[in-house]
Amino acid sequence: MGSRAAIFIKSRDGSLNAYFDRTAAQHMAINPVVAGHQGMRAKYAEYEPLDLALVDGAHAFQWLDGGGLLIDEVNRVVMWCAEPDTNPLPRISNYLYEVTWSGWTAVWSPVGPEGIAAYLGVPVELMGACHTMGPSSIPGYVETLARTSGHHGPVVVRLSSHQSVCVFVDSIFADFPEIPVENILSVAQEASDDPVEMTVGCDRGEGWGALVDPSTRTVQWWSIDAYDRMQPYFSRHWPGWSAEAMGDDFEWLTPWLPPHVTLKADWQDLIDNVRRTVTSPWLYDADENLRARTLEALSSLEEQPMLPPCRYVDYHGVIHSPGE
């Protein structure tokens, strides 16, 4: 996806300007936090705004990928997404945004810049082209599924109203739709005959999970990273199925976990991960006073229970607040 970020600024008079920042896509989880509203405003005041109707012969929104940031000064909403990397748990980023952007509401987009564009009222067909790759030609793709947590996931498969099974996938979530759903159901059925005690969670390295429900032909997922174009991607590879992002709400999977599967999360490790980012030298837009406030806020989180799931925007531009 490169490192390009789409920046939108909706001014108090209602006007909308857009910019491309070619080096910022991986940094949207924390960089604007330590730069602050005025810092980001000043930075992009030096950029040439894009013509939203036309960019290099195509509608500007067809270029959306990577990271994104919306500064909505009308509604005092800051909406963000970052390229998949070593991103923090989004609920922590939202919390920190609201510390340094006092009086603003922070919203994460788990569906990438498409969620931001949808919130702005952009028709789906004007957002980037759908993934065009066909069904996977990798022999034995079913072998990328496993019954133990040495792989990514978990993928919880509902075999019936009273039975669920966990399987794990040796791929990033962006490639998950390429695994035929029939393979997933087959491995789940085998696993149901020999359940294995295991622990799953949202630690770094286990940054996503999904619920596959054949009875309703739906797949829902939580994640730490943002993944754009997943809805049309699932539609292409899993015909007749619907897909829905659930933000970073890994706890949402709890009711469907099999009894032998334990959910965990290392809150201290998740906080420490953010602290390392905040203190890193490549955070080039940092205001040192805001960096200090951010570090103080992180220290205060250590004394609190884990934050509730983050506020997020979906593929249709609707904001959800599962933690409220």
N, C-alpha and C positions, 0 to 999 in steps of 0.2 A: 504493500500500500504506500510505500514511500514515507516521507516525513512531512507532507504538505498538510496544513491545517486551514480550514475554512473559518474565517472570523466574520461575525455579523454584529453590527452595532445599530440598535434601534434607538434613536435619539428621543429626547423628551417631546419633540414636535411630531413624532410618529414616523419620521423619515428613516429609511433603512439603507445602510451602506454595507458592502461586503468587501473582504480583502482575502488574499491568499498569503499566508505566512509559510514559507517553504521549509522552515526548520523547526516548527513548533509542535508537530502532531504528537510526539511522544511525551510532551511536557505539560499537557493541559490539566492533569490531575492536581498538580502542585504549583506550577510556575505562576499562574494568575493569583493564586492564594497569597504568595509572598510578594507579588507586585502590587496587588490591590486594584480597585476600580480605577482610580486616577492614573496609576502607573500604566495599566493596559490602555486606557483612553489616550494617554500621551504617546504611547508607543505607536499605535495605529493611526494617530493623526499625521504621522510622517509617511504613511503608505498611500499609494494612489488607489482610490476606490475602484472596484470593478463595475463594469456595465452589467447589471444582473440579467439583461435580456440577451447579451451576446458575449461570449468569450471564445476567441479563436474559431469563430464559425459555429459554435454550439451554445445552447443555453447554459448559463453559468452553473446551474444546479446539476448538470450532467457531469461536472468535474468533481463532485463531492467524493472524498474518500479520506482515509486517515483520521486525523483529529478534528475537533471543532470547538468553537466557543461562540456563544451568543451573549451579548451584553444588552439586555432589554431594559432601558432606562425608563420606559413608560410604566412597566409593571414591577420594576426592580427585581428582575429574575436574571440570574446568571446560570446559563445552561452549558454543559461541557461534555466532551468525550475525548479520550486519548487513544492513540494507536496502541494495540496490544504490545506490552513490553513487561516491565516489572511494576505494574500499576498497583497502587494501594487499594484496599477494600474501599469501594466508592463511598460508603456511608461515612468513612473518616474524612475523605476529601470534601464531601458536602458540608460536614460539620466545620471544617477548617475554613472553607469559603465563607461561611456565615459568621465566623469570628472576625476575619479581616475585611470582609465586605459587610460591615455592620448595617443591618436593616434590609439586607437583600435575602432572597430565597434562592438556594442552590438546588439545581436539578441535574442529575446525570442522565446521559442518553446511552443505554446499553445497546442500542441499534445504530450507533455511530452518528455521523452528521445527518443522516436521513431523519432521525428523530427531531433534530433541531429544525431542519427544513420543514418537516410536517407541522411542527408547532407554529411556524411562521405562515402556514397556509399554502405551502408549495404542493402542487399535485404530485402524487407518487410517480407518475410517468415522466416527470421532468428530473427526477433524481437518477443518479448514475445507472448505467446499463446493468442488467441482471447478470450474475455469473453465467457463462455460456458453456462451461465444460459439461460433457455428457456423463452418463453413468460410469463409475470407476471401472477401469480395465485392469486394475491390479489383481493378479491371481490370488485367490484365497483371502479376499479382504475380510472374510469372517474370522480369520486368524488374528486380526487386530483387536478382537474382543476378548476379554478375559473375565474370569470370575473372582479375581482378587484385586486388591487396591494398589497393585504396583503400576497400574495404568491410570489414565485420566478419567474423570467422571466425578461421582458415580452417575450411571444411567439407571434410573429406577423404572422397571417395566411392570405395569399392572397386568398380570395374567388373568385376574378375575376380580370381582368386587372385594374379595377377602384374601387375595394373595398377590404380593409384590416381590420382585426379585431385583437384586443389584447386579449389574455387569459394568465392566470398565473398558475404556476405549484407548487404544494406543495412537491417539491423534489429537490435534488441537480441535477446539470446537468448530472452527471455520471449515474443517473437512468432514465433520460428523455427518452432514446430510448425504455424503457420497457412499456411506455404508448402507447397503440395502436394508430396509426395515425388516425384511424377511429374515435376514441373517441375525439381526438383533433379537428378534422374537425366538428364533431357534436356539441361540445360545442361552437366552433367559429360561427357556423351557428346560434345557439340560441342567442349568444351575439350580432350578427349583427342586431337583431330585437330591441334591447334595449341598445344602446351604453351608456357607463358610463364615465363621465369626470374623468380623472386621470392623474397623473404625474409619469413618470418612469425615471430611470437613472442608473448610474453605482456606486452608493454609496455602501459602504461595507454592506453586507447583501443582495444586489441585484446584485450579481457579474457575471451575465450572461444574455444573451438574444438570441433569435433565430428567424429566418425567415423560415417559412414552406410554400413552394409553390407547391401545388398539380399539377399545370399545367405542371411544369417541373420535378416534383418528386424529388425536392432538399430540403435539410435542411442546412442552414448556421448559424453559431453561433459566437458570440463574448463572451469573458470571461475575468475575472481577474485571475482565476486559470487555471492551465494546466490540461488537461484531456487526458490521453493516451488511445489508442485502441478504440477510438470512431468511426472511420470509419468502421472497421469490426463489431463493436457492432451495429451500425445503419443498416448495411447490413444484419445482422442476424435477427433483429426485424422488420425492415421496408424493406422487399424485393423489389428490383427494384428502391429504392431510393438511391441517392448519398448524401454524407455529406462533408462539407467543413468548416474548421476553418477560422475565419476572424481576428484573433489576438484580441487586446483589443479595436477594432474600434467600440464602441457602437454608435458613430455618424452615422456610415454607415446605420443603421436602419432608419434614419430620413425620407427618401423619402417614406418609406412604412408604416409609422405610420398613423393611422387614425387621422382625423382632431381634434378629441376631446381628443387626448392623447398628453401630453406635455413632452418633454425630458429635463432632468435636470442632473446636476452633481455639487457636492459641492467641488470645487477645493481646498479650504482651508482645508476641512476635510480630503481629500485624501492626502494632503501634511503632515498634522499633524499625520496621521496614520503611514507614513513612518518615521517621526521624532521620534515617540515613539519606533519604532523598532531600529533605529540607536543608540538611547541612552540607550537601554536595556542592562542589565549586561550579558545576555547569548550570546551576540555577541562575542564569545570567540576568534576569529582570528583577532580581530580588531587591526589595527595600529592606534594609537591615532592621528597622524597627518592626516591620511586619513579620520578618523572619523570626525575631525574638518572640513576638506575640504568638506566632504559630507554634514554636517550641514550648512555650508556656501552656498553650492549650493541649498539646500532646501529653505533657506531664500530668495535667489535670485528668485526662482520660484514663491514665493508669490507675487512678483511684476510684473509677466508676465501673459499673457493669458494662458489658458490650453495648454499643449504640444499637438502636433498632434499625431495621432495613432502610436503605436510603430512598429518598424521593427520586422518581425517575420518569422519563417521558418515553412513550412507546412509538411504534412505527406509524401510528396515525396522529401523532402530535398530542396525545392525551397524557396529562401528568397524573401519576399515581403516587400516593403517600402511604405505603403499607405500614410504616412505623408510627402512624398517627391515629 
